[in-house]
Amino acid sequence: MSVKTKFYISQIKFQSGDAMTNIYVEKIVHTPVEEQDTEIVERKGIGHPDSLADGIAEAMSRALSKEYLKRFGAILHHNTDETQIVAGRAIPEFGGGEVIEPIYILLVGRATKFFDGSYIPTDKVAYKAARDYIKSHMANLDPESDVIFNVKIGEGSTDLKDVFERRRGKVPLANDTSFGIGFAPFSETERLVYNVERRIYEEFRSKNPEIGEDVKVMGLRENDKITLTIACAFVDKYLNSVNDYIAVKDELTNFVKEISVEYTSRKVDVFVNTADDYERGCVYLTVTGTSAENGDDGSVGRGNRCNGIITPNRPMSMEATSGKNPINHVGKIYNLLANKIAKECVEKVEGIREIYVRILSQIGKPINEPKALSIQVLPKKDFEVEKMSRAIKEIAESNLEDIGEITNLVIEGKVSTF
């Protein structure tokens, strides 16, 4: 990216008057998540087919945004949040197997292909972004030989393009009537599940190439006992036998047990690849490090929420955050914003035990003027929400006034959407 483009991105701010914030702060009465008898938390690693779809969709959107900025000094209408992955077929074997039917990835979305008298090579930009994403994130998946890309980027809806363009240079108008949800802080189980997957990917794999990128961690807390069930794809070419597989699997189990004490004092049981049957020679072995090679499809939005985890004990939005444009698509912006507001409130306002933020848009209205911004607070003992309310509202208002910062963070790759 050119220096000029970097400068522009860092300066994205919108001109606006006083926003109608419609902020509501109230006390919520419920059993805190940490005190509930059971809690379920899931995280899908970046090699999981759903996460791969999310990552590719977001990479395409970011690449298109940068291309539009380079050519026109503004991000044009686009969405790439419908990417689909159709599993291929592989025959893994100890010592090294092969992919016999490539993974099929359908790059679906809408983009502005002609603007101000110029054509934009959107398909080329999207294809390169998808290919480069796999190349940089998947050590054993070759985007040239193991993947077939089909680019089907169409033109956007005329009405939505008009909404997108109508307030250029001012606060964008919401392209949908939708809502975003965020909460803070993470519970012990949520922190544990999130960090176990991240550290397997970042630490354990660096010393153990036998481990693929497709790692799913499912956490179940039953009172003060936590069970982690981990599905981890092993890469066949680094293993010579079932005994090698078992040795690395045991090492991974011990690694997870050792790091778990950094996140919880509760008892933690760890189970890895529980479907293995050594007598039948049935183990979780792959050629490429992802189950997408052999029967597991993927779709944008079916994996982690934008805070990186899946939390059935918490309210969640079903919006697919990845791939939506970062200018006026509230399905992306409001989910990221809600989590940002929730985290800042916990960091800056004393007495919050749990906080939930819900932001509702109305199509065609400025994105910094939500129809409602609902904040529900579960206070710590002896704290009154009424006394916190002013500080909480100020944080919410500040974030709405500087809503363009979400766009900056997304384009610069400084915030994750899955």
Secondary structure as UniProt FT lines:
FT   HELIX           3..10
FT   STRAND          23..27
FT   HELIX           33..35
FT   STRAND          38..44
FT   TURN            46..47
FT   HELIX           49..72
FT   STRAND          78..79
FT   TURN            81..82
FT   STRAND          84..86
FT   STRAND          89..91
FT   TURN            94..95
FT   STRAND          98..101
FT   STRAND          103..111
FT   STRAND          114..115
FT   TURN            116..117
FT   STRAND          118..119
FT   HELIX           122..137
FT   TURN            143..145
FT   STRAND          147..154
FT   HELIX           158..165
FT   TURN            166..169
FT   STRAND          179..184
FT   HELIX           188..199
FT   HELIX           200..204
FT   HELIX           205..207
FT   TURN            209..210
FT   STRAND          211..222
FT   TURN            223..224
FT   STRAND          225..235
FT   HELIX           236..238
FT   HELIX           242..260
FT   TURN            261..263
FT   STRAND          267..272
FT   TURN            274..275
FT   TURN            278..281
FT   STRAND          285..286
FT   HELIX           291..293
FT   TURN            294..295
FT   STRAND          298..299
FT   TURN            300..301
FT   TURN            306..307
FT   TURN            312..313
FT   TURN            322..323
FT   TURN            326..328
FT   HELIX           330..348
FT   TURN            350..351
FT   STRAND          352..360
FT   TURN            363..364
FT   TURN            367..368
FT   STRAND          372..379
FT   TURN            381..382
FT   HELIX           385..401
FT   TURN            402..403
FT   HELIX           404..411
FT   TURN            412..413
//
